[in-house]
Amino acid sequence: MNGQPISGATAGRRRRGARLGAVATGALLLVLTACGGGDATGGGKGGQDPATGGGGKQENAASQAVVTIAPKDGADAVATSGALKVTADQGKLTTVTVADTEGNPVEGRISADGGSWQPVGHLSASTQYKVHAIAKDNEGRESAKDTTFSTLTPKNTFVGHYKPENGQTVGVGMPVSINFTRGITDPEAVERAIKVTAEPAVEIEGHWFGNDRLDFRPKEYWAAGTKVTVKLNLDGVEGRPGVYGKQKKTFSFTIGRRQVSTVDASAHTMKIERDGKIIKSLPITAGAPSTTTYNGQMVISEKYKVTRMNGATVGFGGEYDIKDVPHAMRLSTSGTFVHGNYWASASTFGSSNVSHGCVGLRDARGAGDGSMPAAWFYDHSLIGDVVIVKNSKDKQIQPDNGLNGWNMSWSEWTA
């Protein structure tokens, strides 16, 4: 530099640096060539396009499957039945999940061909749902779609008032009885929304009495110790045009010991059978010749230690009005009871029929004497126990007059 000669050592260092630079450049070119994987023309081995992976298959191409969800994303006031459907075109559905904002899932099924999914039942009203669906095309590539929609808010609603109560222990004749607050014109939709199961398992079927009452029972009386569970999923069910259920409830009850009592109106006796053995025989008075007692199988539906009985409420005008009838247990909606009687002479029981259609047992006024037959029977009876009346000169009670569907054959019940 500045015309000064370069020393041998310095020149040597520069020549070695130049050679190192050339080697580095060659190495870089080698790396670049290796990454390219092809020749100088850049066409890849054999002239194939590297984007195809050497086989012509588009590994990163988009799935051909198209997922469609109805209703559309963001839809509002959606019908609770018939509106939700997921389909796949040019592919098959593999996953469909639908849940409300609390994470409660909607059960549904993908069709055998994978082309569609629909819910098994109805949706709840006034509820937002999220839908997530995945489909695969013929190459196994996935396509997904997510939407959200909200169901309608009904102006008119109904509920079902049910018996027995949650947690109650009842007799072997107790049906599940549901009375609806509005007349139902689509009974199939309502019945599909109610599930009754028993442990141990037994076949259980529903039967409609008119358009506002649905009862469930097995073919025979429940087995002692059975646990029954009822799931009411009525929220969103259109029971009649424009009228929707608003009830979602699960309750259960237990069947106690088996007790079936048989009243012989002609012999003036009642025999109480407990778990297959007669444990008591009591003298009774049944309906007088002009006001006979119904025959048939009846179920105790209510119990009152003391209650008022007024003949005017059951079509007997002013024939009687007793304000303190003791140990009364209802057998029919029309006013048939098993109850205590303190006003008839002791000799009446077991010898003659003098009542207005009820089954009377000797008792004390005020229901305070536990030694009386009526008190014993009251204390040893459950709601749901069966009382059978035979040999009365009257017709058989109607199945819907109280909880008395046992007076129908199984074929009639399931028809």
Summary of the structure (lengths in Angstrom):
residues: 415
radius of gyration: 40.2
end to end distance: 116.5
largest distance: 153.4
contacts: 1273
relative contact order: 0.11
helix: 16%
strand: 39%
